[in-house]
Amino acid sequence: RSFIFLYFLQIIVTLMFVPEDPQYEDLPLSFADIAGVFLYFLHMLCIFALLKYNSIARTIFTVTTLIIVVLYPFLTEPTVPNGNLIDILTYLGGFIDGSIIILIYLTDLSDKFKRA
């Protein structure tokens, strides 16, 4: 539960400090941008389902994490530098996702998903 709390805290802090990029207003959204937004919301829904030890959510969370990692290089490049804080928060988000995957598959917590 603490990693899930950190997950949402990281999202909130990132959204507070991400710089506004005026060039995004003129750019059309690419397929990767639209898919990234959809996958990100699906990813967050799975976090709530993980709290109820839903085994389908565990699989979807892992798959969306992998797809987001593959899709990330194809997202539209920002024209305004993010800065060190946003970079650190992005890396922290990846660390938290990886930690959650390790916990739900490689610890005693995985037994709770099999029973549910």
KEZANU-549604 format. One line per field, with one value per residue: residue in one letter; x, y, z of N, C-alpha, C in turn. Coordinates in nm, 4 decimals, decimal comma, always signed. Atoms other than C-alpha are relative to their C-alpha. Last residue first. Layout:
% residues N
resn	A / ...
nxx	X / ...
nyy	Y / ...
nzz	Z / ...
caxx	X / ...
cayy	Y / ...
cazz	Z / ...
cxx	X / ...
cyy	Y / ...
czz	Z / ...
***
This chain:
% residues 116
resn	A / R / K / F / K / D / S / L / D / T / L / Y / I / L / I / I / I / S / G / D / I / F / G / G / L / Y / T / L / I / D / I / L / N / G / N / P / V / T / P / E / T / L / F / P / Y / L / V / V / I / I / L / T / T / V / T / F / I / T / R / A / I / S / N / Y / K / L / L / A / F / I / C / L / M / H / L / F / Y / L / F / V / G / A / I / D / A / F / S / L / P / L / D / E / Y / Q / P / D / E / P / V / F / M / L / T / V / I / I / Q / L / F / Y / L / F / I / F / S / R
nxx	+0,1109 / +0,1212 / +0,0454 / +0,0594 / +0,1297 / +0,0977 / +0,0502 / +0,1189 / +0,1161 / +0,0072 / -0,1113 / -0,0369 / +0,1193 / +0,0789 / -0,0762 / -0,0017 / +0,1329 / +0,0123 / -0,0788 / +0,0671 / +0,1194 / -0,0434 / -0,0431 / +0,1199 / +0,0638 / -0,0764 / +0,0264 / +0,1332 / -0,0090 / -0,0744 / +0,0917 / +0,1045 / -0,0460 / -0,0771 / +0,0749 / -0,0681 / -0,0452 / -0,0915 / +0,0307 / -0,1097 / -0,0448 / +0,0839 / +0,0752 / -0,0867 / -0,0558 / +0,0609 / -0,0307 / -0,1460 / -0,0379 / +0,0364 / -0,0920 / -0,1325 / +0,0002 / -0,0001 / -0,1309 / -0,0988 / +0,0155 / -0,0486 / -0,1444 / -0,0655 / +0,0026 / -0,1066 / +0,0605 / -0,0687 / +0,0972 / +0,0298 / -0,1038 / +0,0394 / +0,1114 / -0,0538 / -0,0531 / +0,1153 / +0,0451 / -0,1032 / +0,0202 / +0,1222 / -0,0290 / -0,0714 / +0,0895 / +0,0999 / -0,0646 / -0,0139 / +0,1354 / +0,0503 / -0,0694 / +0,0600 / -0,0376 / -0,0372 / +0,1051 / -0,0353 / +0,0078 / +0,1328 / +0,0909 / -0,0029 / +0,0944 / -0,0687 / +0,0965 / +0,0129 / -0,0332 / -0,1240 / -0,0126 / +0,0951 / -0,0444 / -0,1139 / +0,0467 / +0,0798 / -0,0914 / -0,0720 / +0,0890 / +0,0335 / -0,1109 / +0,0068 / +0,1132 / -0,0471 / -0,0849 / +0,0814
nyy	-0,0935 / +0,0351 / +0,1315 / -0,0167 / -0,0663 / +0,1004 / +0,0676 / -0,0716 / +0,0712 / +0,0036 / +0,0725 / +0,1276 / +0,0796 / +0,0381 / +0,0965 / +0,1262 / +0,0605 / +0,0535 / +0,1231 / +0,1021 / +0,0421 / +0,0794 / +0,1297 / +0,0710 / +0,0522 / +0,1194 / +0,1008 / +0,0543 / +0,0841 / +0,1209 / +0,0832 / +0,0517 / +0,1158 / -0,0282 / +0,0367 / +0,0973 / -0,0695 / -0,1043 / -0,1358 / -0,0566 / -0,1301 / -0,1127 / -0,0483 / -0,0720 / -0,1268 / -0,1131 / +0,0101 / -0,0082 / -0,1399 / -0,0740 / +0,0356 / -0,0524 / -0,1438 / -0,0187 / +0,0385 / -0,0966 / -0,1217 / +0,0257 / +0,0251 / -0,1312 / -0,0573 / +0,0619 / +0,0500 / +0,1246 / +0,1054 / -0,0083 / +0,0751 / +0,1410 / +0,0144 / -0,0241 / +0,1276 / +0,0800 / -0,0523 / +0,0304 / +0,1418 / +0,0084 / -0,0577 / +0,0990 / +0,1119 / -0,0503 / -0,0208 / +0,1315 / +0,0444 / -0,0873 / +0,0358 / +0,1239 / +0,1191 / +0,1151 / +0,1034 / +0,1310 / +0,0015 / -0,0447 / +0,1142 / +0,0618 / -0,0621 / -0,0098 / -0,0125 / -0,1332 / +0,0122 / -0,0661 / -0,1353 / -0,0887 / -0,0193 / -0,0928 / -0,1326 / -0,0555 / -0,0326 / -0,1197 / -0,1142 / -0,0103 / -0,0695 / -0,1391 / -0,0566 / -0,0291 / -0,1190 / -0,1203
nzz	+0,0289 / -0,0747 / +0,0459 / +0,1332 / -0,0167 / -0,0414 / +0,1205 / +0,0476 / -0,0521 / -0,1458 / -0,0607 / +0,0594 / +0,0317 / -0,1168 / -0,0797 / +0,0749 / -0,0131 / -0,1358 / -0,0102 / +0,0815 / -0,0746 / -0,1149 / +0,0517 / +0,0445 / -0,1218 / -0,0382 / +0,1034 / -0,0257 / -0,1201 / +0,0363 / +0,0782 / -0,0884 / -0,0763 / -0,1200 / -0,1201 / -0,0866 / -0,1198 / +0,0469 / -0,0470 / -0,0799 / +0,0497 / -0,0387 / +0,1148 / +0,0948 / -0,0487 / +0,0690 / +0,1435 / +0,0145 / -0,0217 / +0,1213 / +0,1086 / -0,0343 / +0,0311 / +0,1456 / +0,0519 / -0,0484 / +0,0809 / +0,1354 / -0,0107 / -0,0109 / +0,1351 / +0,0792 / +0,1226 / +0,0373 / -0,0297 / -0,1426 / -0,0714 / -0,0035 / -0,0943 / -0,1340 / -0,0498 / -0,0436 / -0,1301 / -0,0988 / -0,0291 / -0,0802 / -0,1312 / -0,0809 / -0,0293 / -0,0952 / -0,1293 / -0,0631 / -0,0356 / -0,1061 / -0,1239 / -0,0499 / +0,0754 / -0,0821 / -0,0059 / +0,0533 / +0,1463 / +0,0412 / +0,0027 / +0,1332 / +0,0935 / +0,1286 / +0,1090 / +0,0617 / +0,1421 / +0,0401 / -0,0555 / +0,0676 / +0,1379 / -0,0032 / -0,0397 / +0,1093 / +0,1095 / -0,0418 / +0,0192 / +0,1414 / +0,0652 / -0,0462 / +0,0736 / +0,1352 / -0,0051 / +0,0000
caxx	-0,8786 / -0,6760 / -0,4107 / -0,3745 / -0,3233 / -0,0476 / +0,1439 / +0,1721 / +0,4165 / +0,6749 / +0,7904 / +0,4898 / +0,2968 / +0,6011 / +0,8286 / +0,5628 / +0,5072 / +0,8804 / +0,9051 / +0,6213 / +0,7810 / +1,1208 / +0,9621 / +0,7800 / +1,1028 / +1,2717 / +0,9961 / +1,0183 / +1,3948 / +1,3473 / +1,0766 / +1,3063 / +1,6068 / +1,4413 / +1,1634 / +1,3247 / +1,0648 / +1,0338 / +0,8864 / +0,9395 / +0,6159 / +0,5967 / +0,7785 / +1,0506 / +0,7827 / +0,5940 / +0,8201 / +0,8147 / +0,4410 / +0,3835 / +0,5792 / +0,3885 / +0,0598 / +0,1392 / +0,2336 / -0,0736 / -0,2971 / -0,1626 / -0,2043 / -0,5442 / -0,6559 / -0,5414 / -0,7480 / -0,5885 / -0,8389 / -0,5635 / -0,4484 / -0,7829 / -0,6978 / -0,3580 / -0,5250 / -0,7260 / -0,3985 / -0,2547 / -0,5752 / -0,5427 / -0,1792 / -0,2643 / -0,5248 / -0,2914 / -0,0052 / -0,2275 / -0,3268 / +0,0341 / +0,1625 / -0,0995 / +0,0246 / -0,1543 / -0,1488 / +0,0972 / -0,0230 / -0,1049 / +0,2035 / +0,4212 / +0,3124 / +0,4847 / +0,3772 / +0,6419 / +0,5783 / +0,5900 / +0,2394 / +0,1787 / +0,4973 / +0,3997 / +0,0578 / +0,1940 / +0,4673 / +0,2125 / -0,0053 / +0,2770 / +0,4021 / +0,0586 / +0,0692 / +0,4170 / +0,2868 / +0,0000
cayy	-1,3714 / -1,6754 / -1,6376 / -1,2642 / -1,3210 / -1,5723 / -1,3049 / -1,0987 / -1,3560 / -1,1948 / -1,2323 / -1,1430 / -0,8603 / -0,7161 / -0,7216 / -0,5551 / -0,2886 / -0,2222 / -0,1858 / +0,0653 / +0,2563 / +0,2686 / +0,3855 / +0,6618 / +0,7600 / +0,7953 / +1,0334 / +1,2223 / +1,2635 / +1,3917 / +1,6313 / +1,7665 / +1,7956 / +2,0257 / +1,9705 / +2,1580 / +2,3326 / +2,1856 / +1,8584 / +1,5542 / +1,3946 / +1,0333 / +0,7627 / +0,6987 / +0,6238 / +0,3545 / +0,0628 / +0,1640 / +0,2320 / -0,1130 / -0,2812 / -0,0959 / -0,1668 / -0,5404 / -0,5474 / -0,3528 / -0,5687 / -0,8875 / -0,7619 / -0,6158 / -0,9611 / -1,1082 / -0,8633 / -0,8245 / -0,5548 / -0,2907 / -0,4086 / -0,2889 / +0,0688 / +0,0425 / -0,1134 / +0,2041 / +0,4017 / +0,1827 / +0,2104 / +0,5889 / +0,5723 / +0,3337 / +0,5724 / +0,8728 / +0,6817 / +0,5555 / +0,9138 / +1,0354 / +0,7347 / +0,7907 / +1,1468 / +1,4513 / +1,7522 / +2,0265 / +2,3857 / +2,3818 / +2,1719 / +2,4674 / +2,6594 / +2,4122 / +2,4497 / +2,3260 / +2,0098 / +2,1055 / +2,0366 / +1,7407 / +1,5744 / +1,6313 / +1,4726 / +1,1739 / +1,1072 / +1,1221 / +0,8739 / +0,6217 / +0,6870 / +0,5879 / +0,2744 / +0,2005 / +0,2379 / +0,0000
cazz	-0,4888 / -0,3807 / -0,6515 / -0,5900 / -0,2158 / -0,2936 / -0,4887 / -0,1685 / -0,0330 / -0,2585 / -0,6192 / -0,8362 / -0,6693 / -0,4913 / -0,7951 / -1,0088 / -0,7410 / -0,7213 / -1,0975 / -1,1018 / -0,8118 / -0,9832 / -1,3069 / -1,1216 / -0,9439 / -1,2842 / -1,3932 / -1,0632 / -1,1068 / -1,4616 / -1,3450 / -1,0732 / -1,3065 / -1,5546 / -1,8024 / -2,0881 / -2,3066 / -2,6566 / -2,5320 / -2,7570 / -2,8766 / -2,7610 / -2,9592 / -2,6981 / -2,4333 / -2,6285 / -2,5237 / -2,1551 / -2,1746 / -2,3273 / -2,0457 / -1,7747 / -1,9505 / -1,9527 / -1,5839 / -1,4750 / -1,6967 / -1,5363 / -1,1802 / -1,2645 / -1,3802 / -1,0471 / -0,8408 / -0,4981 / -0,3899 / -0,3684 / -0,7106 / -0,8497 / -0,7532 / -0,9238 / -1,2276 / -1,2752 / -1,2818 / -1,5597 / -1,7613 / -1,7316 / -1,8456 / -2,1294 / -2,2691 / -2,2403 / -2,4035 / -2,6862 / -2,7675 / -2,7578 / -2,9555 / -3,2247 / -3,2619 / -3,1273 / -3,3570 / -3,2605 / -3,2218 / -2,8485 / -2,7754 / -2,8778 / -2,5669 / -2,3299 / -1,9691 / -1,7273 / -1,5211 / -1,1525 / -1,0219 / -1,2546 / -1,1292 / -0,7647 / -0,8204 / -1,0132 / -0,7547 / -0,4723 / -0,6613 / -0,6940 / -0,3417 / -0,2066 / -0,4226 / -0,2897 / +0,0672 / +0,0000
cxx	-0,0663 / -0,1183 / -0,1283 / -0,0523 / -0,0678 / -0,1393 / -0,1020 / -0,0592 / -0,1316 / -0,1215 / -0,0003 / +0,1000 / +0,0332 / -0,1172 / -0,0815 / +0,0766 / -0,0049 / -0,1352 / -0,0104 / +0,0735 / -0,0758 / -0,1201 / +0,0458 / +0,0332 / -0,1264 / -0,0597 / +0,0730 / -0,0390 / -0,1354 / +0,0098 / +0,0694 / -0,0951 / -0,1086 / +0,0296 / +0,0727 / -0,0797 / +0,0704 / +0,0533 / +0,1028 / -0,0375 / +0,1029 / +0,0594 / -0,0929 / -0,0745 / +0,0911 / +0,0673 / -0,0490 / +0,0397 / +0,1510 / +0,0395 / -0,0308 / +0,1001 / +0,1337 / +0,0020 / +0,0092 / +0,1378 / +0,1005 / -0,0069 / +0,0608 / +0,1512 / +0,0689 / +0,0024 / +0,1098 / -0,0659 / +0,0533 / -0,0989 / -0,0235 / +0,1040 / -0,0440 / -0,1100 / +0,0583 / +0,0458 / -0,1223 / -0,0436 / +0,0954 / -0,0331 / -0,1229 / +0,0279 / +0,0665 / -0,0958 / -0,0980 / +0,0621 / +0,0062 / -0,1368 / -0,0484 / +0,0622 / -0,0725 / +0,0346 / +0,0507 / -0,1193 / +0,0266 / -0,0169 / -0,1386 / -0,0902 / -0,0010 / -0,0960 / +0,0759 / -0,1019 / -0,0211 / +0,0351 / +0,1191 / +0,0086 / -0,0925 / +0,0502 / +0,1140 / -0,0422 / -0,0751 / +0,0950 / +0,0645 / -0,0863 / -0,0263 / +0,1105 / -0,0204 / -0,1118 / +0,0542 / +0,0854
cyy	-0,0299 / +0,0866 / -0,0411 / -0,1317 / +0,0211 / +0,0617 / -0,1079 / -0,0686 / +0,0650 / -0,0813 / -0,0020 / -0,0809 / -0,1341 / -0,0911 / -0,0482 / -0,1070 / -0,1333 / -0,0668 / -0,0643 / -0,1332 / -0,1073 / -0,0544 / -0,0928 / -0,1371 / -0,0775 / -0,0651 / -0,1301 / -0,1064 / -0,0643 / -0,0960 / -0,1282 / -0,0919 / -0,0606 / -0,1270 / +0,0388 / -0,0252 / -0,1032 / +0,0836 / +0,1006 / +0,1404 / +0,0594 / +0,1301 / +0,1163 / +0,0612 / +0,0721 / +0,1332 / +0,1233 / -0,0048 / +0,0180 / +0,1467 / +0,0777 / -0,0280 / +0,0644 / +0,1490 / +0,0249 / -0,0298 / +0,1063 / +0,1256 / -0,0217 / -0,0158 / +0,1360 / +0,0527 / -0,0540 / -0,0669 / -0,1381 / -0,1074 / +0,0032 / -0,0858 / -0,1458 / -0,0160 / +0,0153 / -0,1334 / -0,0755 / +0,0455 / -0,0462 / -0,1451 / -0,0055 / +0,0516 / -0,1026 / -0,1120 / +0,0485 / +0,0134 / -0,1350 / -0,0465 / +0,0857 / -0,0388 / -0,1208 / -0,1179 / -0,1168 / -0,0949 / -0,1379 / -0,0106 / +0,0391 / -0,1225 / -0,0629 / +0,0574 / +0,0249 / -0,0017 / +0,1366 / -0,0113 / +0,0748 / +0,1436 / +0,0965 / +0,0263 / +0,1017 / +0,1430 / +0,0625 / +0,0464 / +0,1314 / +0,1236 / +0,0213 / +0,0827 / +0,1456 / +0,0603 / +0,0349 / +0,1262
czz	-0,1318 / -0,0390 / +0,0698 / -0,0525 / -0,1348 / +0,0172 / +0,0344 / -0,1232 / -0,0441 / +0,0433 / +0,1528 / +0,0827 / -0,0644 / -0,0353 / +0,1197 / +0,0770 / -0,0734 / +0,0210 / +0,1366 / +0,0078 / -0,0774 / +0,0776 / +0,1110 / -0,0552 / -0,0358 / +0,1251 / +0,0327 / -0,1024 / +0,0297 / +0,1182 / -0,0429 / -0,0750 / +0,0869 / +0,0773 / +0,1271 / +0,1276 / +0,0877 / +0,1159 / -0,0512 / +0,0483 / +0,0949 / -0,0523 / +0,0335 / -0,1194 / -0,1006 / +0,0327 / -0,0748 / -0,1474 / -0,0156 / +0,0135 / -0,1279 / -0,1123 / +0,0356 / -0,0346 / -0,1501 / -0,0576 / +0,0425 / -0,0857 / -0,1379 / +0,0083 / +0,0003 / -0,1435 / -0,0916 / -0,1207 / -0,0394 / +0,0437 / +0,1509 / +0,0716 / +0,0117 / +0,1041 / +0,1401 / +0,0577 / +0,0516 / +0,1402 / +0,1093 / +0,0352 / +0,0901 / +0,1401 / +0,0917 / +0,0398 / +0,1050 / +0,1386 / +0,0709 / +0,0490 / +0,1163 / +0,1338 / +0,0582 / -0,0906 / +0,0850 / +0,0045 / -0,0604 / -0,1512 / -0,0486 / -0,0089 / -0,1394 / -0,1035 / -0,1296 / -0,1138 / -0,0666 / -0,1482 / -0,0593 / +0,0515 / -0,0730 / -0,1423 / -0,0040 / +0,0318 / -0,1162 / -0,1099 / +0,0442 / -0,0255 / -0,1488 / -0,0654 / +0,0414 / -0,0846 / -0,1388 / +0,0000
***
